Amino acid sequence: MKISPSAAALLACLAPFCWGLDLLPTQVDTSSDPQGAALSYVIGPAPAGYTPLFPASSGLSVRNVKFEGNLSNDLASCGIAFQRNLLVAGQTLAPGIYLGSGASQGALPPDVNTATTAMFPSERADPLAEILNGGNFSYSAQRLVIEFDASLLTESMRLHWAFGSEEYPEYVGSSYNDVFGCWLFEAGAVGPAGGVFPNAPGIRDLCDTPYWQLTQAQQSFLAAHQIAFDSQGSPITINGPFFSAGQVVLPPSTGSEFDGSTDILETVAPVQPGGTYLLYLVIADTDDTNLDSGVCISIEGSQVPVSEISTGVGGGPLPGGGSGNTGNTGNTGNTGNTGNAGNTGTTPPGGNGPANSGSGGSTSGTPVGSNTSTTSNAGSGSSSGSCQLQIRTAPALPGLLAILVLLGLSSWRPRGTDERL
């Protein structure tokens, strides 16, 4: 849509009251302490009013964190930020983090731009993103890797999230197939041998291997451990069935700058009490760096056991399931013993993969806005108990429609396909 500059300025002032999404970068100096900055997004310290991804009450205890992407103290050049107050179709998402394939500030509401592109000063590809887009080139990729322990009382992990994109609707069905994925592995799991791995590779080595070097069996293994799906039960891609159907949330109900988004979704996965896991969160552009996509995420552990992976809208189960890992998935909340998340085993010392693999270690200081790979140790203490996140219905916004009309929204014009930069 297109509105006058004066209307856009006024809407920008009203956005915190009408839409609510707030983003803020880490307060830890990313130049002198990139490890601490990456760790702050997961366990804190968070700025006042914000919450890290794994708060102390989550029932999930973080061992270490690795971030690969664009890390800075400026929303104009970072691909990760703290998020709060996201309102999507009348529901709010619990505080946590934002990941985006463009500078984070481009996600802030209201939706006043036809094609938001906020490119990074440096770019990276990601093989996990290319698992989702069918092997096409990925760009602007942001990857957050978290090794964590489930407490002795925690039997499932619950992710609440919403994905939005500027690629919608013009580039649905094109090669510009932006993606978001979430992979969950047991920390000691190994993948299939083959290709560059004469022996069964550890998870970190496998996830760091370029897509074109992965065998079909290894690609299938990684795809089977991806647990985030849209409300159609498919992986999150612009060319997936969700963005081709009539269920896309449109502005201003997206609560962001994005031209289309999912609802707030809940992904539930079983974990073994006391078990150690690796969680990979990845978002990326496909085929170019233009037009941004982003995802807001919050995570909790739960004492409620589940027997399989599932995704639902606002915490409810989806019709027909949505796992893809175990066949058709039924309703969440089924009780029973929790199964293993993957093949168990011991990671070969040193591994056989790229030099970037492994956990822990140190990283030199990084200029603001640069492409960053940071690993942060967080200790191995355990945490007990869990906290249930509540998705609450937002209060009505009286007079909002009248305000929008007065601001001249009748000057909206159709968006063409010639706007790609």
C-alpha positions as CSV (number, residue, x, y, z in Angstrom):
1,M,0.0,0.0,0.0
2,K,1.0,3.6,-0.4
3,I,0.1,6.6,1.8
4,S,1.2,10.2,2.0
5,P,4.4,11.1,3.8
6,S,2.5,13.1,6.5
7,A,0.2,10.1,7.1
8,A,3.2,7.8,7.3
9,A,4.8,10.0,9.9
10,L,1.7,10.1,12.0
11,L,1.2,6.4,11.7
12,A,4.7,5.8,12.8
13,C,4.0,7.8,16.0
14,L,0.7,5.8,16.6
15,A,2.3,2.4,15.8
16,P,3.3,1.6,19.4
17,F,-0.3,2.1,20.5
18,C,-2.0,0.5,17.5
19,W,0.2,-2.4,16.6
20,G,2.6,-2.8,19.4
21,L,5.7,-4.6,18.0
22,D,8.8,-3.3,19.7
23,L,12.4,-4.4,18.8
24,L,15.6,-3.6,20.6
25,P,19.2,-4.8,20.0
26,T,21.3,-6.2,22.8
27,Q,22.9,-3.8,25.2
28,V,26.1,-5.9,25.4
29,D,28.8,-4.4,23.2
30,T,29.0,-6.5,20.1
31,S,32.4,-5.3,19.2
32,S,34.2,-6.1,22.4
33,D,32.1,-9.0,23.6
34,P,30.3,-10.8,20.7
35,Q,30.0,-14.0,22.7
36,G,28.3,-12.2,25.5
37,A,26.0,-10.3,23.1
38,A,24.9,-13.5,21.4
39,L,24.3,-15.2,24.8
40,S,22.3,-12.2,26.1
41,Y,19.5,-13.0,23.5
42,V,19.1,-16.5,24.9
43,I,19.6,-16.1,28.7
44,G,20.0,-12.4,29.3
45,P,20.7,-9.8,30.4
46,A,17.7,-8.4,28.4
47,P,16.8,-4.7,28.3
48,A,14.2,-3.6,30.7
49,G,10.7,-4.8,29.6
50,Y,12.1,-7.5,27.3
51,T,12.7,-11.2,28.0
52,P,15.5,-13.5,26.7
53,L,14.6,-16.6,24.6
54,F,15.3,-19.0,27.5
55,P,14.2,-17.2,30.7
56,A,15.2,-18.8,34.0
57,S,11.7,-20.0,34.5
58,S,11.6,-22.0,31.2
59,G,12.7,-25.3,32.6
60,L,15.4,-25.3,29.9
61,S,19.0,-24.7,31.0
62,V,21.4,-23.4,28.3
63,R,24.9,-24.9,27.9
64,N,26.2,-22.7,25.1
65,V,25.1,-20.5,22.2
66,K,26.5,-19.9,18.8
67,F,25.2,-17.1,16.5
68,E,26.2,-16.8,12.8
69,G,24.9,-13.7,11.0
70,N,24.7,-9.9,11.5
71,L,25.3,-8.9,15.1
72,S,25.4,-5.3,16.1
73,N,24.0,-2.8,18.6
74,D,22.0,-1.0,15.9
75,L,18.6,-2.1,14.5
76,A,19.8,-0.7,11.2
77,S,22.5,-3.4,10.8
78,C,21.5,-6.4,13.0
79,G,19.6,-9.6,12.0
80,I,18.7,-10.5,15.6
81,A,16.9,-8.4,18.2
82,F,14.7,-8.7,21.3
83,Q,11.0,-8.6,20.5
84,R,7.9,-7.8,22.5
85,N,4.2,-6.8,22.0
86,L,3.7,-8.5,18.6
87,L,0.0,-8.4,17.8
88,V,-1.2,-10.7,15.0
89,A,-4.8,-11.1,14.1
90,G,-5.9,-10.2,17.7
91,Q,-3.4,-12.4,19.6
92,T,-0.1,-11.3,21.2
93,L,3.1,-13.3,21.2
94,A,5.1,-13.7,24.4
95,P,8.4,-11.7,24.4
96,G,11.5,-13.4,23.0
97,I,13.7,-12.7,20.0
98,Y,13.4,-11.6,16.3
99,L,15.4,-13.0,13.4
100,G,15.3,-11.4,10.0
101,S,16.9,-11.7,6.6
102,G,17.2,-7.9,6.5
103,A,18.0,-5.2,9.1
104,S,15.7,-5.6,12.1
105,Q,14.3,-2.0,11.9
106,G,12.7,-2.9,8.6
107,A,10.2,-5.1,10.4
108,L,8.7,-2.4,12.6
109,P,5.1,-1.4,12.0
110,P,3.2,0.2,10.4
111,D,3.2,-1.3,6.9
112,V,4.0,1.9,4.9
113,N,6.5,0.6,2.4
114,T,5.7,-1.5,-0.7
115,A,9.0,-3.5,-0.7
116,T,11.1,-3.2,2.4
117,T,14.8,-4.1,1.8
118,A,17.4,-3.4,4.4
119,M,20.5,-5.1,3.2
120,F,23.3,-6.2,5.5
121,P,26.9,-4.9,5.1
122,S,28.0,-8.6,4.8
123,E,26.2,-11.7,3.7
124,R,26.2,-15.4,4.5
125,A,24.6,-18.6,3.1
126,D,23.2,-21.4,5.1
127,P,23.0,-25.1,4.2
128,L,20.0,-25.7,6.4
129,A,18.1,-22.9,4.6
130,E,18.9,-24.6,1.4
131,I,17.4,-27.9,2.7
132,L,14.1,-26.0,2.8
133,N,14.4,-24.2,-0.5
134,G,15.4,-27.2,-2.6
135,G,19.1,-26.4,-2.9
136,N,18.9,-22.8,-4.3
137,F,21.3,-20.2,-3.2
138,S,20.6,-18.6,0.2
139,Y,21.5,-15.1,1.3
140,S,21.3,-12.9,4.4
141,A,21.1,-16.0,6.5
142,Q,20.9,-15.7,10.3
143,R,21.5,-18.8,12.4
144,L,21.2,-19.2,16.2
145,V,22.3,-22.5,17.7
146,I,21.5,-23.3,21.3
147,E,22.7,-26.4,23.3
148,F,20.4,-26.9,26.3
149,D,19.4,-29.3,29.0
150,A,15.8,-30.1,29.8
151,S,15.1,-30.1,33.5
152,L,14.1,-33.4,35.3
153,L,10.5,-32.1,35.2
154,T,10.4,-30.9,31.6
155,E,8.9,-33.3,29.1
156,S,8.2,-31.0,26.1
157,M,9.4,-27.9,24.4
158,R,6.9,-25.3,23.1
159,L,7.8,-22.6,20.5
160,H,5.4,-19.8,19.8
161,W,6.2,-17.9,16.7
162,A,5.0,-15.9,13.7
163,F,6.7,-15.5,10.3
164,G,6.1,-12.6,7.9
165,S,7.6,-11.5,4.6
166,E,7.7,-8.7,2.1
167,E,7.9,-11.3,-0.7
168,Y,4.2,-11.8,-0.4
169,P,2.2,-11.6,-2.6
170,E,4.2,-10.6,-5.7
171,Y,6.8,-13.3,-5.5
172,V,4.9,-16.3,-4.3
173,G,5.7,-19.0,-6.8
174,S,9.0,-17.4,-8.0
175,S,12.6,-18.3,-7.2
176,Y,12.7,-15.8,-4.4
177,N,11.6,-18.4,-1.9
178,D,12.5,-17.0,1.6
179,V,12.6,-19.6,4.4
180,F,12.5,-20.1,8.1
181,G,13.3,-23.4,9.9
182,C,13.8,-24.9,13.3
183,W,15.8,-28.1,13.8
184,L,15.9,-30.1,17.0
185,F,18.5,-32.9,17.6
186,E,19.7,-34.9,20.6
187,A,23.1,-33.5,21.3
188,G,24.8,-36.9,20.9
189,A,23.0,-37.8,17.7
190,V,24.9,-38.6,14.5
191,G,23.9,-38.4,10.8
192,P,24.4,-40.9,8.0
193,A,27.9,-41.6,6.7
194,G,28.7,-40.8,3.1
195,G,30.0,-38.0,0.9
196,V,32.7,-36.1,2.7
197,F,32.0,-38.2,5.9
198,P,33.5,-41.7,5.8
199,N,32.1,-42.2,9.3
200,A,28.8,-41.0,10.8
201,P,29.1,-37.3,11.3
202,G,28.2,-35.3,14.4
203,I,25.3,-32.9,14.2
204,R,27.4,-29.7,14.2
205,D,29.6,-31.0,11.4
206,L,26.6,-32.1,9.3
207,C,24.8,-28.8,9.8
208,D,27.9,-26.8,8.7
209,T,28.4,-28.8,5.5
210,P,27.6,-27.0,2.3
211,Y,24.3,-28.2,0.8
212,W,26.0,-29.5,-2.4
213,Q,28.3,-31.7,-0.4
214,L,25.4,-33.5,1.4
215,T,24.3,-36.9,0.2
216,Q,20.6,-37.5,-0.3
217,A,20.4,-39.5,2.9
218,Q,22.0,-36.6,4.8
219,Q,19.6,-34.1,3.3
220,S,16.7,-36.3,4.3
221,F,18.1,-36.7,7.8
222,L,18.2,-33.0,8.3
223,A,14.8,-32.4,6.7
224,A,13.3,-35.0,9.1
225,H,14.6,-33.0,12.2
226,Q,13.0,-29.7,11.0
227,I,10.0,-29.2,13.4
228,A,8.4,-25.8,12.5
229,F,5.5,-25.9,10.0
230,D,2.9,-23.5,8.7
231,S,-0.9,-24.0,9.3
232,Q,-1.0,-26.2,6.3
233,G,1.5,-28.6,7.8
234,S,4.3,-27.7,5.5
235,P,7.8,-26.1,6.1
236,I,7.9,-22.3,6.2
237,T,8.7,-21.1,2.7
238,I,7.2,-18.3,0.6
239,N,6.3,-21.0,-2.1
240,G,4.7,-23.3,0.5
241,P,0.9,-23.9,0.3
242,F,0.1,-21.5,3.1
243,F,1.3,-18.4,1.2
244,S,-0.6,-19.7,-1.9
245,A,-3.8,-20.1,0.0
246,G,-6.3,-17.6,1.4
247,Q,-5.2,-17.8,5.0
248,V,-2.4,-15.3,5.0
249,V,-2.7,-12.5,7.6
250,L,-2.6,-9.1,5.9
251,P,-1.7,-5.6,7.2
252,P,-2.4,-4.1,9.6
253,S,-3.3,-7.4,11.3
254,T,0.3,-8.7,10.8
255,G,1.4,-6.3,13.5
256,S,4.6,-5.5,11.5
257,E,5.9,-4.0,8.2
258,F,5.5,-7.3,6.4
259,D,2.9,-7.6,3.7
260,G,1.8,-11.1,4.8
261,S,2.3,-13.4,7.8
262,T,1.3,-16.5,9.5
263,D,-0.9,-16.5,12.6
264,I,0.9,-16.9,15.9
265,L,1.7,-20.6,15.8
266,E,2.7,-23.1,18.5
267,T,5.1,-25.9,17.8
268,V,5.3,-28.6,20.4
269,A,8.1,-31.3,20.5
270,P,8.8,-34.0,23.1
271,V,12.0,-33.9,25.1
272,Q,13.5,-36.4,27.5
273,P,13.7,-35.1,31.1
274,G,17.3,-34.4,31.8
275,G,18.2,-34.8,28.1
276,T,20.6,-32.5,26.2
277,Y,19.6,-31.1,22.9
278,L,20.7,-28.9,20.0
279,L,18.3,-26.3,18.6
280,Y,19.0,-24.6,15.3
281,L,16.9,-21.5,14.3
282,V,17.6,-20.3,10.7
283,I,16.1,-17.6,8.4
284,A,17.3,-16.6,5.0
285,D,16.5,-15.0,1.6
286,T,16.6,-17.2,-1.5
287,D,18.2,-16.2,-4.8
288,D,18.8,-12.6,-3.9
289,T,19.1,-10.2,-0.9
290,N,16.1,-8.1,-1.8
291,L,12.8,-8.0,0.2
292,D,13.0,-9.0,3.8
293,S,11.4,-11.8,5.8
294,G,11.4,-12.1,9.6
295,V,10.2,-14.3,12.5
296,C,9.4,-13.5,16.1
297,I,9.9,-16.4,18.5
298,S,9.4,-17.3,22.2
299,I,10.2,-20.6,23.8
300,E,9.3,-22.5,27.0
301,G,9.7,-25.9,28.5
302,S,6.6,-27.7,29.8
303,Q,5.8,-30.5,32.2
304,V,3.1,-31.7,29.9
305,P,4.3,-34.8,28.0
306,V,3.6,-35.2,24.3
307,S,4.2,-38.2,22.0
308,E,5.0,-36.4,18.8
309,I,5.8,-33.1,17.1
310,S,2.9,-30.9,16.1
311,T,2.1,-27.3,15.2
312,G,-1.1,-25.5,15.9
313,V,-2.6,-22.0,15.6
314,G,-2.6,-20.1,18.9
315,G,-1.6,-23.3,20.7
316,G,-4.4,-25.5,19.3
317,P,-3.8,-28.5,17.1
318,L,-4.0,-28.2,13.3
319,P,-6.5,-30.3,11.3
320,G,-4.6,-33.2,9.8
321,G,-1.5,-32.6,11.8
322,G,1.7,-30.9,10.7
323,S,4.7,-32.8,11.7
324,G,6.0,-34.3,8.5
325,N,8.6,-36.1,10.6
326,T,6.4,-38.9,11.8
327,G,3.6,-39.0,9.3
328,N,0.2,-37.4,10.0
329,T,0.3,-35.8,13.4
330,G,-2.7,-35.9,15.6
331,N,-3.7,-33.6,18.5
332,T,-1.1,-32.4,20.9
333,G,-1.1,-33.2,24.6
334,N,-1.2,-37.0,24.3
335,T,0.4,-38.5,27.4
336,G,2.9,-41.3,27.3
337,N,6.7,-41.9,27.4
338,T,8.6,-39.4,25.4
339,G,10.6,-40.8,22.5
340,N,14.1,-39.8,21.4
341,A,14.4,-36.9,19.0
342,G,17.0,-38.6,16.8
343,N,19.6,-41.3,16.4
344,T,21.9,-41.3,19.4
345,G,25.6,-41.7,19.4
346,T,28.8,-40.0,20.2
347,T,30.2,-37.2,18.0
348,P,33.7,-38.3,16.7
349,P,36.4,-36.2,18.3
350,G,37.3,-33.4,16.0
351,G,34.7,-34.4,13.5
352,N,35.2,-34.7,9.8
353,G,33.4,-31.5,8.8
354,P,34.2,-27.8,8.3
355,A,36.5,-26.0,10.7
356,N,33.5,-24.0,12.1
357,S,32.0,-27.0,13.8
358,G,32.1,-27.7,17.6
359,S,30.9,-25.8,20.6
360,G,32.6,-23.4,22.9
361,G,35.7,-21.5,22.1
362,S,36.5,-17.8,21.7
363,T,35.9,-15.3,18.9
364,S,37.8,-12.1,18.3
365,G,36.2,-8.7,18.4
366,T,33.8,-8.0,15.6
367,P,33.0,-4.6,13.9
368,V,29.5,-3.4,14.3
369,G,27.3,-4.6,11.5
370,S,29.7,-7.3,10.3
371,N,29.1,-11.0,9.5
372,T,29.6,-12.7,12.8
373,S,30.1,-16.2,14.1
374,T,30.1,-16.3,17.9
375,T,30.0,-19.1,20.4
376,S,29.3,-18.5,24.1
377,N,29.5,-21.0,26.9
378,A,26.7,-20.6,29.5
379,G,27.6,-23.3,32.0
380,S,25.7,-26.6,32.5
381,G,23.6,-26.0,35.6
382,S,20.1,-27.5,35.5
383,S,16.8,-25.7,36.1
384,S,13.6,-27.2,37.5
385,G,10.0,-26.3,36.9
386,S,8.4,-24.7,33.8
387,C,6.3,-21.7,32.9
388,Q,3.3,-21.8,30.6
389,L,3.2,-18.9,28.2
390,Q,-0.2,-17.4,27.6
391,I,-1.4,-16.1,24.3
392,R,-3.9,-13.5,25.2
393,T,-6.5,-11.7,23.2
394,A,-5.7,-8.1,22.6
395,P,-8.2,-5.4,23.7
396,A,-10.2,-3.6,21.0
397,L,-8.7,-0.5,19.4
398,P,-11.6,1.9,19.3
399,G,-11.6,4.4,16.5
400,L,-8.7,2.9,14.7
401,L,-10.6,2.4,11.4
402,A,-11.8,6.0,11.5
403,I,-8.2,7.2,12.1
404,L,-7.0,5.3,9.1
405,V,-9.7,6.7,6.9
406,L,-8.9,10.2,8.0
407,L,-5.2,9.7,7.3
408,G,-5.9,9.3,3.6
409,L,-5.6,5.5,3.1
410,S,-8.0,5.9,0.2
411,S,-4.8,6.8,-1.8
412,W,-3.6,3.2,-1.6
413,R,-2.6,1.9,-5.0
414,P,-2.1,-1.7,-6.3
415,R,1.4,-3.0,-6.1
416,G,2.9,-4.1,-9.3
417,T,5.6,-6.7,-10.0
418,D,8.1,-4.1,-11.1
419,E,9.1,-2.9,-7.6
420,R,11.8,-5.5,-7.0
421,L,15.1,-3.6,-6.4
